[in-house]
Amino acid sequence: MCREGQYRLERNGRTFSFSTKPGVFAADGPDPGSLLLLDAVLPALRPHQRVLDLGTGNGILGLVVAAQLPRGEMWMVDVDIRATRLAEANRIRNGIENGHVLLSDGTLDLPSRLRFDLVISNPPTHSGRRVLEELVSESFQVLKSGGSLWVVVNRLLSVRDTIQRVFGNGTQISRKGGYLVLRAEKPRNRVVKPDL
C-alpha cells in the first residue's frame, strides 16, 4: 500500500509544505541536489520571468521558484502521472496561483509557441545519458534567446560536453556533496541545434 508522506521546506522567508508518495522522486524529503539547485537559482530570478521545471516530481523546485515570480509564471512538467498529481496537489496546498502542472513527455506537450526565460531541472540521471542529452536539447529549443538552463547532476554523470555542444557555453555554478549545478545561456544569435 502506498502511503503519503509530508515534509516542509523553508526558503526566502516562506515555509512550503509538500506531500510525497513512494515511487515519486525524493519520497523521503528533498534531495541534496534539489536544494543545491534552489540555492543557486533563487538569487538569479527576476519577478516577471517565465520558468519551466522539467521533470518536476512532486513540484519542489517549481513551487519554490514560482513563489519568487509575482509577475511571472511557472510551468512544471513530468512524464509520470503520479508526480504531476502530487505537484498539482502541492501547488494548491501552497497557494501558488502562477503555476501550471502538465503531464508531458519532456517538452513535447507544452503549447508550441511557449518560450521560457529559464529552464530548471534535477533530471532523472538513472534513466541514462540519452535522456540527459534530450533534456539539454529540448531545453535549448524552448528557451528564449538569452534564456538559461540550470541543471543539477551527479558529478559522475555530468552533461557538460552536451551542454557545451548544444549551447556553445556552460558554467559550473556550484558544487557540493557530489552534485554539480551547471548553467548555460542560449546565445541571442545562435542557430537552433537539431535534436541530438
C-alpha positions, 0 to 999 in steps of 0.5 A: 500500500502506498502511503503519503508522506509530508515534509516542509521546506523553508526558503526566502522567508516562506515555509512550503509544505509538500506531500510525497508518495513512494515511487515519486522522486525524493519520497523521503524529503528533498534531495541534496541536489534539489536544494543545491539547485534552489540555492543557486537559482533563487538569487538569479530570478527576476519577478516577471520571468517565465520558468519551466521545471522539467521533470518536476516530481512532486513540484519542489523546485517549481513551487519554490521558484514560482513563489519568487515570480509575482509577475511571472509564471511557472510551468512544471512538467513530468512524464509520470502521472503520479508526480504531476498529481502530487505537484498539482496537489502541492501547488494548491496546498501552497497557494501558488496561483502562477503555476501550471502542472502538465503531464508531458513527455519532456517538452513535447506537450507544452503549447508550441509557441511557449518560450521560457526565460529559464529552464530548471531541472534535477533530471532523472540521471538513472534513466541514462545519458540519452535522456540527459542529452534530450533534456539539454536539447529540448531545453535549448529549443524552448528557451528564449534567446538569452534564456538559461538552463540550470541543471543539477547532476551527479558529478559522475554523470555530468552533461557538460560536453552536451551542454557545451555542444548544444549551447556553445557555453556552460558554467559550473555554478556550484558544487557540493556533496557530489552534485554539480549545478551547471548553467548555460545561456542560449546565445541571442544569435545562435542557430537552433541545434537539431535534436541530438 
